């Protein structure tokens, strides 16, 4: 059943009673929803959504759909993960068509694996719908390519906090500092002093470019360009607030030429050759 929306061609999946579709809503901009996510929004009886899901996304839901907030934000009152997972089970067992809507991609630091496993352990049918992760899409909106041939052939994604809310103790920051050509840190603003300190201590240069992208892809997006050595001081002096993505590496320099939103607003590129290649981009 699709309400008031026609999906041309192909065989679009129909949400069945008692199923839970675990879906990524993308990094913020409603235009970054996938068609499968939109299809799900137009069918669900119940939508259980996270804190990072934009209100404009929820406006695609059927008017009669029940919309339940289940956001988890650091330092703020939040539902327990166990309660969220078991509520999804209860809704499915009641015969509801359930959409679990999570910011970004549900399997990228989103606890999607935990929720899906709980559902399957309780005999609930699940469909997984990936979404655009902020570590890729959010940086792209800031004009920062997460990979660039002249900079990196690998990228490392890490989370800035673990289940306890602290900097992950299981991460080998020295190994990360030595091996990560470009490092993308989710949810790292709160622990930026510890993270920057660990990377510097492990040998990353203090003048390495860093960008912090706050509220990526939304109308409230802000970008701080700094260096690893200046990161903490510049964050303290800024008005940036979580959620934010931190990118460490020379690909950050590409924003000087690829800030497409700035170009669209009439600003000239700051540097047409920020990596100092000395030849046109099309030249190999």
C-alpha positions in Angstrom: 0.0 0.0 0.0 1.4 3.4 -1.0 -0.7 6.4 0.1 -0.9 9.4 -2.3 2.4 8.6 -3.9 3.1 6.6 -7.1 6.4 4.8 -7.5 6.9 4.2 -11.2 8.5 1.0 -12.6 10.0 -1.9 -10.7 8.5 -3.9 -7.8 8.4 -1.6 -4.8 8.2 -3.5 -1.5 5.0 -3.5 0.4 5.2 -3.2 4.2 3.3 -6.1 5.8 1.7 -6.1 9.2 4.0 -7.3 11.9 7.2 -6.2 10.1 9.7 -3.6 11.2 11.7 -1.7 8.5 14.9 -0.4 10.0 15.7 2.6 7.9 18.3 5.3 7.6 17.0 8.9 7.1 20.2 10.4 5.9 22.3 13.1 7.6 19.6 15.8 7.7 18.5 17.3 4.3 15.2 15.6 3.5 16.2 15.4 -0.1 18.8 12.8 0.9 16.2 10.3 1.7 16.2 7.1 -0.4 13.2 6.2 -2.4 12.8 3.1 -0.2 12.7 5.3 2.9 10.1 7.5 1.3 8.1 4.3 0.3 8.3 3.2 3.9 7.1 6.6 5.3 4.0 6.4 3.1 3.1 2.9 4.4 4.0 2.7 8.1 1.3 2.6 10.8 3.9 3.6 13.4 7.1 5.5 13.0 9.7 5.3 15.8 12.3 8.0 15.1 15.6 9.2 16.5 16.7 12.7 17.6 18.6 13.4 14.4 15.6 12.9 12.1 14.4 16.2 10.7 10.8 17.2 11.1 10.6 17.8 7.4 11.3 14.0 6.9 8.4 13.1 9.2 6.0 15.3 7.2 6.2 12.6 4.5 4.4 10.1 6.8 0.7 9.2 6.3 -1.5 11.7 8.3 -2.9 8.8 10.4 0.5 7.3 11.3 1.5 7.2 14.9 4.8 9.0 15.4 6.9 8.1 18.4 10.1 9.9 19.5 12.9 7.6 20.8 15.9 9.9 20.6 19.1 9.4 22.4 21.3 12.4 22.9 24.4 12.6 25.1 23.8 14.6 28.4 20.1 14.7 27.9 17.2 12.5 29.2 17.0 9.6 26.8 15.1 6.4 26.4 17.0 3.2 27.4 18.2 1.2 24.4 16.6 -1.9 25.8 13.2 -0.2 26.1 13.4 1.1 22.5 14.2 -2.3 21.1 11.5 -4.1 23.1 8.9 -1.5 22.1 9.6 -2.2 18.5 9.0 -5.9 19.3 5.7 -5.0 21.0 4.5 -2.9 18.1 5.3 -5.6 15.6 3.6 -8.3 17.7 0.5 -6.0 17.8 0.3 -6.3 14.0 1.5 -2.8 13.2 3.6 -1.9 10.2 6.6 -0.3 12.0 9.2 2.0 10.6 12.2 2.5 12.8 13.7 5.7 11.4 17.3 6.5 12.3 19.6 9.4 11.4 22.3 8.7 8.8 22.7 5.0 8.2 21.4 2.6 10.9 24.5 0.4 10.8 27.0 3.2 11.1 27.3 4.0 14.8 23.5 3.9 15.0 22.8 0.8 17.1 20.9 -0.6 14.2 22.5 -4.0 14.5 21.4 -4.3 18.1 17.8 -3.4 17.3 17.7 -5.7 14.3 19.1 -8.6 16.3 16.6 -8.1 19.1 13.7 -8.1 16.6 14.9 -11.3 14.9 15.6 -13.0 18.3 11.9 -12.3 19.1 10.7 -13.7 15.7 9.9 -10.3 14.1 10.5 -9.9 10.4 13.0 -7.1 9.5 13.9 -5.2 6.4 17.1 -3.1 6.4 17.1 0.2 4.4 20.5 1.9 4.3 20.9 5.6 4.5 23.5 8.2 3.6 25.9 8.5 6.6 26.9 11.9 7.9 30.6 10.9 7.6 30.2 10.8 3.9 27.2 13.0 3.0 27.8 15.6 5.7 31.4 16.2 4.6 30.3 16.3 0.9 27.8 19.1 1.8 30.8 21.0 3.3 32.8 20.5 0.1 35.1 17.9 1.6 35.6 14.7 -0.3 36.1 11.8 2.1 38.5 10.3 -0.4 40.6 12.1 -2.9 43.2 10.4 -5.1 46.0 13.0 -4.3 45.4 12.6 -0.6 44.2 9.1 0.5 43.5 5.6 -0.6 41.8 4.8 2.7 39.6 6.4 5.3 39.0 5.5 8.9 35.7 6.1 10.7 35.6 6.1 14.5 33.1 7.1 17.1 34.0 9.8 19.7 32.3 8.1 22.6 31.4 4.5 23.7 28.4 3.1 25.6 29.6 4.8 28.7 29.7 8.2 27.0 33.5 8.4 27.4 36.2 8.4 24.7 36.3 4.7 23.5 39.0 2.9 25.6 39.1 0.1 23.1 40.5 2.3 20.3 44.2 2.2 19.7 44.7 5.9 19.0 48.4 5.4 18.2 47.6 2.8 15.5 44.8 5.1 14.2 47.1 8.1 14.2 49.8 6.2 12.3 47.5 4.4 9.9 44.6 6.7 9.1 45.3 8.8 6.0 42.0 10.6 6.6 40.1 10.2 9.9 36.4 10.9 10.3 35.1 11.1 13.9 31.4 10.8 14.7 30.1 12.4 17.9 33.5 13.7 18.9 32.9 17.3 20.0 32.5 16.6 23.7 35.8 14.7 23.8 37.8 16.7 21.3 40.5 17.6 23.8 41.2 13.9 24.6 41.0 12.9 20.9 43.2 15.7 19.7 45.7 15.1 22.5 45.9 11.4 21.7 46.5 12.0 18.0 49.1 14.7 18.7 50.9 12.5 21.2 50.9 9.7 18.7 52.7 11.9 16.1 50.0 13.5 14.0 51.3 17.0 13.0 49.9 20.0 14.8 49.3 21.8 11.5 47.3 19.0 10.0 44.0 20.3 8.5 40.8 19.6 10.5 37.2 20.5 9.8 34.2 20.3 12.1 30.9 20.2 10.4 27.9 20.9 12.7 24.3 20.1 11.8 25.5 18.8 8.4 23.3 19.2 5.3 20.7 21.3 7.2 20.0 25.0 6.9 21.8 25.4 10.2 25.0 23.8 8.9 28.2 25.4 10.2 31.8 24.5 9.3 35.0 25.3 11.3 38.3 24.9 9.4 41.3 24.7 11.7 44.3 22.5 12.5 44.8 19.6 14.9 46.9 21.8 17.2 44.3 24.6 17.2 41.2 22.4 17.3 40.3 22.6 21.0 40.9 26.4 21.3 39.0 27.1 18.1 36.1 24.9 19.1 35.9 26.7 22.5 35.8 30.1 20.6 33.2 28.9 18.2 29.4 28.7 18.5 29.3 25.1 17.1 27.0 22.6 18.8 26.6 18.9 18.4 25.7 16.9 16.3 29.0 17.3 14.4 31.4 15.4 12.3 35.2 15.9 12.7 37.5 15.3 9.7 41.2 15.1 10.1 43.4 15.0 7.0 44.6 16.9 4.0 41.3 16.3 2.1 39.9 19.1 4.3 42.0 21.5 2.2 39.7 20.7 -0.8 37.0 22.8 0.8 38.9 25.8 -0.4 37.9 25.0 -4.0 34.9 22.7 -3.5 32.7 24.8 -1.1 29.8 24.4 -3.6 27.3 26.1 -1.3 29.6 29.1 -1.0 30.0 29.2 -4.8 26.2 29.0 -5.2 26.0 32.1 -2.9 28.3 34.0 -5.2 31.6 33.6 -3.4 34.8 32.9 -5.4 36.9 29.9 -4.7 39.6 30.6 -2.1 42.2 28.5 -3.8 41.9 26.6 -7.1 44.8 24.4 -6.3 44.7 23.8 -2.5 46.9 20.7 -2.6 49.6 22.5 -4.5 49.6 20.0 -7.4 50.8 22.7 -9.8 48.7 21.3 -12.7 45.1 21.1 -13.8 42.8 18.7 -12.0 42.2 16.7 -15.1 45.9 16.0 -15.5 46.9 12.7 -14.1 
